[in-house]
Every structure is written in C-alpha cells, then in structure tokens.
Amino acid sequence: MSGYVLEASGVSVRFGGVRALTGVGLGIRAGEVCGLIGPNGAGKTTLFDVLSGIRRPDRGRMLLDGADITRRSPVWRARHGMRRTFQRQQLFGQLSVADNVLVAQEWRGGGGGLAADLLALPARRARERARRTRGERVLADCGIGALGATYAGGLPVGQARMVELARAAADPPRVLLLDEPASGMSAPERERLAAVVRRLAEEGCAVLLVEHNVAFVMDLCTRVVVLDLGTVLAEGTPAGVRADPLVREAYLGAT
Ligand SMILES: Nc1ncnc2c1ncn2[C@@H]1O[C@H](COP(=O)(O)OP(=O)(O)OP(=O)(O)O)[C@@H](O)[C@H]1O
C-alpha cells in the first residue's frame, strides 16, 4: 500500500501540439496539506481537471483508496468525498451564502422521497435543520458567519472565495483540491483560510493546493510539488524545495 488517499501516475494530457502534462505522478495522504506550485502554464489546473474527473487524461491512471477511478465521473468522485474549488469563482450568485453552502449537502437527499418533501414531514424538516446548522458552523469557521442571508453574487473576491471554501467543507471532504484559494484575499482572510485548511487536514482530509503566493504555500504546506512544463520538477519539504537549484532557476528565482 502506498498510503495515499488519492494517487495519480503517468498522467499525460495534450491540447493539440501542446503537452500540458507528461507522465505526471502525484499522491496525497490523509491529513497532509500538499502544495502544487509552478510557473504559468506549468499544467497545475489541467492536473486538477484530471484529478477531479473533468478532463480524461490521454494516458495515466488515478486511484482513490487504492481503487482505480480513472474512468469515474466528477459526480462519482464528489460523492466519494472529493471536493474542488476553481481558479475562477463558481458560486450561485442568485442564491444566498447560506443556500450556496446548503446546496453542497443536498445530494444526500432529504429522506422519505417526494412525499416527505411535499408534506414537509418532521424527519425531513429535522434533516434540513441539521444541514443548515452545519452550514452556519462552517460559515462561522470561515469568518463569514454574518453573511448567511447575503446574495453571493455581490460579494468581494476574498469573501466569495471563503464561501467556496465553506461550500467545499460543508459535507466533510476526504480529498480537497483548492485552486488558488488565497487569490484576492486580504492578509486576515488568508490567515483564516490557512486555519480552516489546517483544521480540515487535522480531521483527516487530504488537501492539495495550487497557489501562486509562494510564501503562503511554504507556510501552510507540509510538502510541496513543483510542476514545470507539464512535468514534476521537484518534490519535498518547503525548505527542501525552496533550496532546490532547479526550482530556483525555473520558478522561485523569477518570483
Ligand atoms: N483548453 C485548452 N486548450 C488548449 N491549451 C490549453 C487548454 N488548457 C490549458 N492549455 C495549455 O496547457 C498548458 C497548461 O495549462 P494550465 O492552465 O494547466 O497551467 P497552469 O499551471 O494552471 O497555469 P496558470 O498558473 O497560469 O493557471 C498551457 O500551455 C496552456 O496554454
């Protein structure tokens, strides 16, 4: 056993003549926060698309708990505890913040089927209350507990990113893929983000985080993987990666 919750091996993706990923391997363990960094166009988002099932790789395979999920849909992966946020925000702008978070829990169903919904049976209402309570707790953890009734569409970037994090955390994730979660956040928001991510990891979640803010990554992550031109350039502790001459040349030296 590799000890990885999520593992990708030999992943290759081409867009016409562009090799976005070539033979990439990566694994994340329960309870770790792993950073994925690299220059623009290195293939980070493409790898996230492959891991979350949005894009089928030309080559390679993925394992969740050792079982092959390469051909599994994004929905199947989400239902088995894999969550993802996007570089470009994907909130339901017409819904309140509270409802954005509630939506993430709805896939489990209300219990009792359509009749329970139509008749608003007590068990159905109790389940809805429990979900709203969990949503409120997650929003409070994310520092946006006061925003539950606010429409998500009008939020400033930092708060909108927090709502995305809350939505991803509302139904406890086993694997969390965060694509540039700190972008547009203020320093206090970044601190809050780091605290929430650490807590999720302590609860056993495996976190993979793409982020251009290198200082943030080095501070938060226990391990860092560096992608460059679609391949893994380096991997190790934040200190080890920071000191790697190849990484300095390809990426850190330029930031
Ligand atoms: N849909 C697409 N069609 C064609 N080329 C693409 C497509 N998506 C990505 N690419 C190319 O694949 C390569 C990897 O892109 P990707 O977005 O994964 O990199 P990235 O590391 O996430 O970059 P950034 O840090 O700028 O977000 C780039 O050369 C990009 O131009």
The ligand as a Tripos MOL2 file, in Angstrom:
@<TRIPOS>MOLECULE
LIG
   31    33     1     0     0
SMALL
NO_CHARGES

@<TRIPOS>ATOM
      1 N1         -8.3440   24.0090  -23.1190 N.pl3     1 LIG1
      2 C1         -7.0920   24.1880  -23.5430 C.ar      1 LIG1
      3 N2         -6.8090   24.2260  -24.8540 N.ar      1 LIG1
      4 C2         -5.5480   24.3880  -25.2960 C.ar      1 LIG1
      5 N3         -4.4750   24.5300  -24.4870 N.ar      1 LIG1
      6 C3         -4.7040   24.5170  -23.1660 C.ar      1 LIG1
      7 C4         -6.0200   24.3530  -22.6210 C.ar      1 LIG1
      8 N4         -5.9380   24.3700  -21.2600 N.ar      1 LIG1
      9 C5         -4.6430   24.5540  -20.9830 C.ar      1 LIG1
     10 N5         -3.9060   24.6410  -22.1050 N.ar      1 LIG1
     11 C6         -2.4410   24.7820  -22.1830 C.3       1 LIG1
     12 O1         -1.8960   23.7480  -21.3860 O.3       1 LIG1
     13 C7         -0.7760   24.2430  -20.6350 C.3       1 LIG1
     14 C8         -1.0470   24.0660  -19.1470 C.3       1 LIG1
     15 O2         -2.0920   24.9570  -18.7650 O.3       1 LIG1
     16 P1         -2.6620   25.0320  -17.2700 P.3       1 LIG1
     17 O3         -3.7910   26.0200  -17.2790 O.co2     1 LIG1
     18 O4         -2.9430   23.6850  -16.7740 O.co2     1 LIG1
     19 O5         -1.4130   25.6420  -16.4870 O.3       1 LIG1
     20 P2         -1.3660   26.2970  -15.0360 P.3       1 LIG1
     21 O6         -0.1200   25.8060  -14.3990 O.co2     1 LIG1
     22 O7         -2.6400   26.0360  -14.3160 O.co2     1 LIG1
     23 O8         -1.2370   27.8340  -15.3990 O.3       1 LIG1
     24 P3         -1.6800   29.1290  -14.5410 P.3       1 LIG1
     25 O9         -0.7650   29.2100  -13.3770 O.co2     1 LIG1
     26 O10        -1.4770   30.2580  -15.4860 O.co2     1 LIG1
     27 O11        -3.1320   28.9410  -14.1620 O.co2     1 LIG1
     28 C9         -0.5800   25.6880  -21.0710 C.3       1 LIG1
     29 O12         0.3650   25.7150  -22.1090 O.3       1 LIG1
     30 C10        -1.9500   26.0920  -21.5740 C.3       1 LIG1
     31 O13        -1.8550   27.1180  -22.5320 O.3       1 LIG1
@<TRIPOS>BOND
     1     1     2 1
     2     2     3 ar
     3     2     7 ar
     4     3     4 ar
     5     4     5 ar
     6     5     6 ar
     7     6     7 ar
     8     6    10 ar
     9     7     8 ar
    10     8     9 ar
    11     9    10 ar
    12    10    11 1
    13    11    12 1
    14    11    30 1
    15    12    13 1
    16    13    14 1
    17    13    28 1
    18    14    15 1
    19    15    16 1
    20    16    17 2
    21    16    18 1
    22    16    19 1
    23    19    20 1
    24    20    21 2
    25    20    22 1
    26    20    23 1
    27    23    24 1
    28    24    25 2
    29    24    26 1
    30    24    27 1
    31    28    29 1
    32    28    30 1
    33    30    31 1
@<TRIPOS>SUBSTRUCTURE
     1 LIG1         1 GROUP 0 **** ****
